[in-house]
Amino acid sequence: MKRRITAYKHYFMDFFDSLDSRSQEKTLYVLALLKTQDRLPVRFIKIIKDGLYELRIEYGGNIYRIFFIFDEGMAVILFNGFKKKSKRTPDDEIRKALKLKEEYYGNKSKQ
């Protein structure tokens, strides 16, 4: 299995660029798993709602989350990412990801 991973606009790259090099390496490792593995353990991936998923990354005592969707089965579209500081995923981050998802599909339907 080989999925195609694409970042929508600049949101994921802004997050990725803010990470230290070791956290970036761990993020790339988990993205490689998402790209190549049919199923990932729940410690790496969780469905949030309405087809929105979060990629879960832990490194060096930090917890990172990246929102994404599966589009047409083999494509993964990355949205926003953030450093998690509490047990619950912040509602404003979920709302932002859902808005990006809506915008993505809106733009896609215009093509």
DOKOL-898935 format. One record per atom (N, C-alpha, C): x, y, z. Coordinates in steps of 0.02 Angstrom, whole numbers, padded with zeros to 5 digits, always signed. Example, Ala and Ser with C-alpha at 12.3 -4.5 7.8 and 13.67 -1.06 7.14 Angstrom:
2
+00660-00284+00390+00615-00225+00390+00660-00165+00390+00642-00112+00354+00684-00053+00357+00645+00002+00394
END
This chain:
111
+00042-00059+00000+00000+00000+00000+00044+00061+00000+00024+00110-00039+00061+00173-00040+00011+00230-00052+00000+00268+00002-00044+00326-00004-00004+00387-00026-00038+00434-00056-00007+00498-00075-00026+00548-00020+00025+00581+00008+00013+00630+00062+00027+00699+00035-00022+00744+00045-00017+00813+00022-00038+00860+00078-00004+00915+00084-00023+00966+00133-00068+01017+00097-00124+01034+00129-00169+01084+00102-00145+01153+00124-00132+01196+00076-00108+01264+00088-00044+01261+00130-00035+01309+00175+00027+01316+00212+00023+01292+00285-00036+01272+00308-00047+01260+00379-00002+01206+00408+00001+01149+00375+00043+01095+00400+00117+01116+00400+00140+01146+00346+00211+01164+00341+00229+01217+00393+00184+01263+00408+00197+01312+00460+00209+01276+00527+00166+01227+00541+00173+01187+00602+00239+01148+00600+00252+01112+00546+00311+01070+00540+00375+01112+00548+00377+01170+00517+00436+01213+00521+00448+01239+00592+00396+01240+00633+00404+01264+00702+00434+01211+00749+00437+01148+00726+00463+01094+00767+00539+01092+00766+00569+01065+00820+00641+01054+00819+00656+00995+00773+00718+00985+00756+00736+00935+00705+00718+00864+00727+00724+00847+00790+00707+00779+00813+00631+00767+00810+00592+00818+00827+00519+00812+00822+00498+00807+00749+00533+00842+00705+00519+00837+00634+00533+00766+00609+00588+00736+00632+00604+00667+00613+00549+00619+00635+00526+00627+00696+00473+00583+00722+00409+00593+00682+00394+00655+00664+00335+00670+00624+00340+00637+00556+00398+00642+00525+00408+00609+00459+00402+00533+00465+00425+00505+00520+00419+00433+00531+00345+00412+00534+00305+00449+00572+00234+00431+00579+00198+00443+00512+00217+00496+00475+00188+00506+00409+00206+00449+00361+00267+00423+00367+00288+00366+00326+00246+00305+00342+00230+00295+00406+00185+00240+00424+00116+00249+00392+00090+00310+00396+00025+00325+00367+00026+00313+00292+00082+00329+00261+00088+00321+00188+00091+00248+00167+00122+00206+00208+00137+00138+00185+00098+00082+00219+00068+00095+00276+00034+00042+00314-00042+00044+00302-00070-00015+00294-00142-00020+00284-00181+00004+00345-00159-00016+00403-00191+00004+00466-00138+00026+00515-00155+00078+00553-00110+00103+00605-00142+00093+00673-00101+00080+00724-00128+00074+00792-00161+00139+00815-00206+00133+00862-00243+00190+00888-00196+00241+00920-00137+00220+00940-00091+00269+00969-00066+00320+00917-00073+00303+00853-00051+00348+00799-00108+00384+00763-00168+00357+00765-00222+00387+00725-00288+00380+00763-00329+00432+00758-00395+00431+00790-00443+00471+00747-00504+00444+00739-00555+00483+00703-00584+00534+00752-00592+00595+00727-00620+00649+00768-00695+00655+00754-00713+00673+00692-00783+00676+00672-00788+00696+00599-00843+00678+00568-00858+00698+00498-00801+00684+00450-00768+00626+00457-00714+00608+00412-00648+00642+00427-00644+00678+00482-00583+00711+00503-00546+00666+00552-00481+00657+00540-00439+00615+00582-00384+00657+00613-00355+00631+00667-00295+00662+00693-00239+00611+00694-00181+00633+00673-00120+00594+00677-00088+00612+00743-00069+00561+00782-00046+00572+00850+00028+00557+00854+00066+00605+00877+00138+00599+00881+00161+00619+00951+00202+00578+00982+00232+00594+01046+00307+00589+01040+00341+00641+01064+00414+00640+01063+00442+00687+01115+00490+00664+01153+00525+00706+01201+00480+00739+01252+00429+00704+01274+00382+00732+01322+00330+00779+01293+00333+00789+01227+00283+00831+01194+00233+00788+01156+00174+00815+01148+00121+00781+01110+00100+00827+01054+00101+00801+00993+00082+00839+00934+00023+00805+00900-00019+00846+00869-00076+00821+00831-00077+00855+00763-00093+00816+00712-00101+00842+00644-00168+00817+00618-00211+00862+00597-00275+00842+00569-00268+00827+00495-00307+00777+00472-00305+00758+00402-00369+00723+00383-00377+00713+00317-00432+00674+00290-00404+00624+00239-00443+00573+00226-00430+00528+00170-00474+00553+00113-00444+00565+00055-00481+00588-00003-00473+00537-00058-00528+00510-00081-00528+00460-00135-00484+00400-00117-00486+00380-00053-00454+00318-00031-00379+00321-00022-00341+00335-00073-00269+00330-00069-00234+00398-00059-00271+00451-00052-00241+00517-00042-00254+00539+00030-00204+00567+00060-00209+00596+00127-00195+00671+00121-00241+00711+00146-00234+00783+00143-00223+00808+00214-00164+00838+00226-00146+00864+00293-00171+00935+00301-00198+00949+00360-00221+01017+00375-00176+01046+00429-00205+01073+00481-00167+01106+00534-00139+01056+00584-00085+01076+00616-00055+01038+00670-00043+01083+00729-00035+01053+00788-00023+01093+00848+00010+01050+00901+00039+01084+00950+00067+01051+01009+00013+01047+01061-00002+00987+01083-00057+00976+01130-00032+00989+01201-00071+01029+01238-00050+01048+01306-00099+01025+01359-00154+00994+01339-00204+00970+01387-00230+00902+01364-00269+00870+01407-00295+00803+01389-00342+00805+01329-00384+00856+01326-00432+00862+01271-00402+00899+01212-00422+00877+01152-00403+00915+01093-00443+00979+01092-00410+01037+01087-00447+01101+01090-00500+01107+01035-00559+01128+01055-00615+01136+01007-00598+01184+00951-00559+01237+00966-00543+01285+00913-00498+01254+00859-00455+01207+00879-00413+01172+00830-00456+01126+00786-00505+01093+00816-00551+01050+00778-00592+01092+00730-00619+01148+00754-00658+01192+00711-00616+01217+00652-00554+01235+00665-00509+01258+00612-00499+01203+00560-00487+01142+00583-00477+01086+00537-00540+01072+00496-00598+01074+00528-00661+01062+00492-00673+01117+00440-00655+01178+00457-00661+01234+00409-00614+01223+00350-00553+01201+00363-00506+01187+00309-00530+01129+00265-00560+01079+00297-00588+01023+00259-00643+01047+00212-00688+01088+00237-00743+01116+00197-00715+01158+00139-00666+01199+00155-00634+01241+00104-00600+01197+00050-00566+01145+00072-00532+01100+00026-00581+01069-00023-00636+01041+00003-00685+01010-00041-00721+01062-00085-00731+01122-00059-00760+01175-00098-00716+01194-00157-00652+01201-00144-00604+01217-00198-00598+01159-00247-00600+01099-00222-00593+01040-00264-00652+01034-00313-00712+01050-00289-00771+01044-00332-00772+01096-00387-00734+01151-00378-00731+01203-00429-00684+01186-00486-00641+01136-00475-00591+01118-00526-00620+01074-00580
END
